[in-house]
Amino acid sequence: MRSEYSYKNGVAVIKPQSIAKHKILRAYLSAYFPTLISAPGQEQIKLTIIDAFAGGGEYLMEGSGEPMDGSPIILLQEARAAEFTLNQNRLKKIHFDIDYFFTEKNPYAYKHLIYTLEKRGYLPDPLQKIHHYHSRFENQFYDIVAFIKKKSPKAGRSIFLLDQY
């Protein structure tokens, strides 16, 4: 089994393809969130975001050793930023009802993910919106789909991030 980012010997050094993926992810989310508002009086956005191969939540830049956010942190940050920005000029504020599912099969990466989420203040999660699993994604897939169907039976609005690295 090949693991690009194991976290076995500490925080993984990020690879160029992951840096590019994270830039695309940020750009996509900042353009996507405004499209979810369909009416000026809309009060809520329901969405489920799944990061199937979540990794450790952060990386180190090669050479400098500077920390860099991983996809779970990017997803959480971009949603928070979008909710703040979209509410700036609205009389009726819009609430983001987003559930996050982070799965990671590598025990070292999963342990670091939990550490990173705690360090950044996302865990503990009193609203229970952040679901994290030390598991293979395919073992959680049907439960996640059932959750999405129950949460949003009509639209089932969700984003699946399925890139292993």
C-alpha beads as a LAMMPS data file, in Angstrom:
LAMMPS data file: protein, C-alpha beads

165 atoms
164 bonds

1 atom types
1 bond types

-500.0 500.0 xlo xhi
-500.0 500.0 ylo yhi
-500.0 500.0 zlo zhi

Masses

1 110.0

Atoms # bond

1 1 1 0.000 0.000 0.000
2 1 1 1.473 3.333 -1.095
3 1 1 0.685 6.338 1.068
4 1 1 1.810 9.716 -0.204
5 1 1 1.099 11.463 3.099
6 1 1 1.517 9.094 6.030
7 1 1 2.112 11.458 9.018
8 1 1 3.913 8.537 10.643
9 1 1 7.052 10.639 11.179
10 1 1 5.272 13.951 11.862
11 1 1 3.454 16.437 9.680
12 1 1 3.698 15.568 5.995
13 1 1 5.412 17.836 3.477
14 1 1 2.900 18.970 0.863
15 1 1 3.433 18.043 -2.779
16 1 1 2.954 20.484 -5.704
17 1 1 -0.173 18.705 -6.998
18 1 1 -1.855 19.140 -3.597
19 1 1 -0.965 22.829 -3.496
20 1 1 -2.638 23.219 -6.893
21 1 1 -5.683 21.229 -5.726
22 1 1 -6.066 23.447 -2.664
23 1 1 -5.920 26.633 -4.770
24 1 1 -8.613 25.244 -7.071
25 1 1 -10.715 24.155 -4.084
26 1 1 -10.598 27.639 -2.524
27 1 1 -11.478 29.318 -5.830
28 1 1 -14.313 26.878 -6.495
29 1 1 -15.881 27.300 -3.062
30 1 1 -15.696 31.091 -3.108
31 1 1 -17.513 31.076 -6.470
32 1 1 -19.937 28.282 -5.497
33 1 1 -21.386 29.524 -2.207
34 1 1 -23.040 32.665 -3.678
35 1 1 -24.850 30.495 -6.242
36 1 1 -26.735 28.763 -3.421
37 1 1 -28.707 31.903 -2.629
38 1 1 -31.806 31.796 -4.792
39 1 1 -33.901 34.587 -3.227
40 1 1 -33.300 37.760 -1.189
41 1 1 -35.494 36.397 1.624
42 1 1 -33.753 33.045 1.801
43 1 1 -32.796 32.260 5.380
44 1 1 -30.778 29.062 5.111
45 1 1 -28.446 27.064 2.939
46 1 1 -28.441 23.311 3.533
47 1 1 -25.361 21.511 2.332
48 1 1 -23.247 18.473 3.133
49 1 1 -19.536 18.494 2.314
50 1 1 -17.604 15.229 2.182
51 1 1 -13.829 14.961 2.113
52 1 1 -13.349 11.273 1.399
53 1 1 -9.567 11.272 1.852
54 1 1 -9.169 14.011 4.440
55 1 1 -5.527 13.560 5.378
56 1 1 -4.057 15.197 8.450
57 1 1 -5.629 18.635 8.049
58 1 1 -2.356 20.456 7.596
59 1 1 0.989 20.107 5.847
60 1 1 4.407 21.684 5.854
61 1 1 5.807 23.589 2.884
62 1 1 8.892 21.973 1.445
63 1 1 11.973 24.012 2.232
64 1 1 10.448 26.615 4.543
65 1 1 8.590 24.249 6.855
66 1 1 5.712 26.760 7.010
67 1 1 2.364 25.176 7.899
68 1 1 -0.243 24.977 5.144
69 1 1 -3.922 24.144 5.508
70 1 1 -5.233 20.814 4.265
71 1 1 -8.588 20.317 2.574
72 1 1 -10.699 19.853 5.755
73 1 1 -9.506 23.208 7.108
74 1 1 -9.975 24.863 3.718
75 1 1 -13.557 23.575 3.533
76 1 1 -14.363 24.876 7.009
77 1 1 -12.636 28.233 6.468
78 1 1 -14.209 28.930 3.089
79 1 1 -17.728 28.172 4.339
80 1 1 -17.251 30.460 7.343
81 1 1 -15.822 33.233 5.162
82 1 1 -18.637 32.909 2.616
83 1 1 -21.340 33.069 5.277
84 1 1 -19.763 36.211 6.721
85 1 1 -19.306 37.865 3.305
86 1 1 -22.756 36.977 1.991
87 1 1 -24.400 38.412 5.106
88 1 1 -22.647 41.788 4.866
89 1 1 -25.313 43.514 2.751
90 1 1 -28.355 41.397 3.578
91 1 1 -31.229 42.648 5.695
92 1 1 -32.289 39.080 6.356
93 1 1 -29.236 37.084 7.378
94 1 1 -28.624 33.703 5.817
95 1 1 -27.521 30.740 7.928
96 1 1 -25.251 28.040 6.531
97 1 1 -26.464 24.637 7.721
98 1 1 -23.453 22.608 6.643
99 1 1 -22.491 19.148 7.791
100 1 1 -18.943 17.984 7.120
101 1 1 -17.808 14.381 6.747
102 1 1 -14.080 13.713 6.932
103 1 1 -12.874 10.150 6.393
104 1 1 -9.261 9.078 6.677
105 1 1 -8.032 5.484 6.723
106 1 1 -4.413 6.174 7.729
107 1 1 -4.236 6.088 11.555
108 1 1 -1.406 8.634 11.767
109 1 1 -3.107 11.071 9.398
110 1 1 -6.441 10.611 11.188
111 1 1 -4.853 11.286 14.577
112 1 1 -3.258 14.437 13.185
113 1 1 -6.555 15.510 11.616
114 1 1 -8.266 15.369 15.004
115 1 1 -5.349 17.249 16.563
116 1 1 -5.549 19.921 13.837
117 1 1 -9.331 20.323 14.161
118 1 1 -8.971 20.710 17.927
119 1 1 -6.023 23.122 17.608
120 1 1 -8.019 25.293 15.183
121 1 1 -11.077 25.337 17.451
122 1 1 -13.365 23.183 15.292
123 1 1 -13.473 20.350 17.828
124 1 1 -15.134 19.694 20.122
125 1 1 -18.145 20.503 17.958
126 1 1 -21.184 21.234 20.156
127 1 1 -23.509 21.384 17.122
128 1 1 -22.260 17.994 15.887
129 1 1 -21.787 19.240 12.335
130 1 1 -18.293 17.803 11.899
131 1 1 -18.373 14.036 11.433
132 1 1 -14.985 12.351 11.286
133 1 1 -14.147 8.722 10.751
134 1 1 -10.970 6.687 10.967
135 1 1 -12.160 4.539 8.117
136 1 1 -12.008 3.875 4.423
137 1 1 -14.436 6.148 2.575
138 1 1 -16.207 3.230 0.928
139 1 1 -17.092 1.889 4.392
140 1 1 -18.927 5.138 5.202
141 1 1 -20.377 5.915 1.777
142 1 1 -23.889 4.486 2.179
143 1 1 -24.349 6.009 5.635
144 1 1 -23.245 9.399 4.311
145 1 1 -25.644 9.196 1.359
146 1 1 -28.480 8.221 3.729
147 1 1 -27.615 11.235 5.899
148 1 1 -27.731 13.545 2.867
149 1 1 -31.111 12.173 1.759
150 1 1 -32.540 12.635 5.248
151 1 1 -31.130 16.138 5.678
152 1 1 -32.212 17.412 2.285
153 1 1 -34.697 15.009 0.670
154 1 1 -35.503 17.203 -2.345
155 1 1 -32.156 18.607 -3.413
156 1 1 -29.633 16.384 -1.648
157 1 1 -27.182 19.220 -2.097
158 1 1 -23.657 18.001 -1.400
159 1 1 -20.053 18.325 -2.445
160 1 1 -17.866 15.223 -2.611
161 1 1 -14.125 15.773 -2.602
162 1 1 -12.778 12.445 -3.827
163 1 1 -9.147 13.133 -4.669
164 1 1 -6.764 10.857 -2.736
165 1 1 -3.903 13.352 -3.126

Bonds

1 1 1 2
2 1 2 3
3 1 3 4
4 1 4 5
5 1 5 6
6 1 6 7
7 1 7 8
8 1 8 9
9 1 9 10
10 1 10 11
11 1 11 12
12 1 12 13
13 1 13 14
14 1 14 15
15 1 15 16
16 1 16 17
17 1 17 18
18 1 18 19
19 1 19 20
20 1 20 21
21 1 21 22
22 1 22 23
23 1 23 24
24 1 24 25
25 1 25 26
26 1 26 27
27 1 27 28
28 1 28 29
29 1 29 30
30 1 30 31
31 1 31 32
32 1 32 33
33 1 33 34
34 1 34 35
35 1 35 36
36 1 36 37
37 1 37 38
38 1 38 39
39 1 39 40
40 1 40 41
41 1 41 42
42 1 42 43
43 1 43 44
44 1 44 45
45 1 45 46
46 1 46 47
47 1 47 48
48 1 48 49
49 1 49 50
50 1 50 51
51 1 51 52
52 1 52 53
53 1 53 54
54 1 54 55
55 1 55 56
56 1 56 57
57 1 57 58
58 1 58 59
59 1 59 60
60 1 60 61
61 1 61 62
62 1 62 63
63 1 63 64
64 1 64 65
65 1 65 66
66 1 66 67
67 1 67 68
68 1 68 69
69 1 69 70
70 1 70 71
71 1 71 72
72 1 72 73
73 1 73 74
74 1 74 75
75 1 75 76
76 1 76 77
77 1 77 78
78 1 78 79
79 1 79 80
80 1 80 81
81 1 81 82
82 1 82 83
83 1 83 84
84 1 84 85
85 1 85 86
86 1 86 87
87 1 87 88
88 1 88 89
89 1 89 90
90 1 90 91
91 1 91 92
92 1 92 93
93 1 93 94
94 1 94 95
95 1 95 96
96 1 96 97
97 1 97 98
98 1 98 99
99 1 99 100
100 1 100 101
101 1 101 102
102 1 102 103
103 1 103 104
104 1 104 105
105 1 105 106
106 1 106 107
107 1 107 108
108 1 108 109
109 1 109 110
110 1 110 111
111 1 111 112
112 1 112 113
113 1 113 114
114 1 114 115
115 1 115 116
116 1 116 117
117 1 117 118
118 1 118 119
119 1 119 120
120 1 120 121
121 1 121 122
122 1 122 123
123 1 123 124
124 1 124 125
125 1 125 126
126 1 126 127
127 1 127 128
128 1 128 129
129 1 129 130
130 1 130 131
131 1 131 132
132 1 132 133
133 1 133 134
134 1 134 135
135 1 135 136
136 1 136 137
137 1 137 138
138 1 138 139
139 1 139 140
140 1 140 141
141 1 141 142
142 1 142 143
143 1 143 144
144 1 144 145
145 1 145 146
146 1 146 147
147 1 147 148
148 1 148 149
149 1 149 150
150 1 150 151
151 1 151 152
152 1 152 153
153 1 153 154
154 1 154 155
155 1 155 156
156 1 156 157
157 1 157 158
158 1 158 159
159 1 159 160
160 1 160 161
161 1 161 162
162 1 162 163
163 1 163 164
164 1 164 165
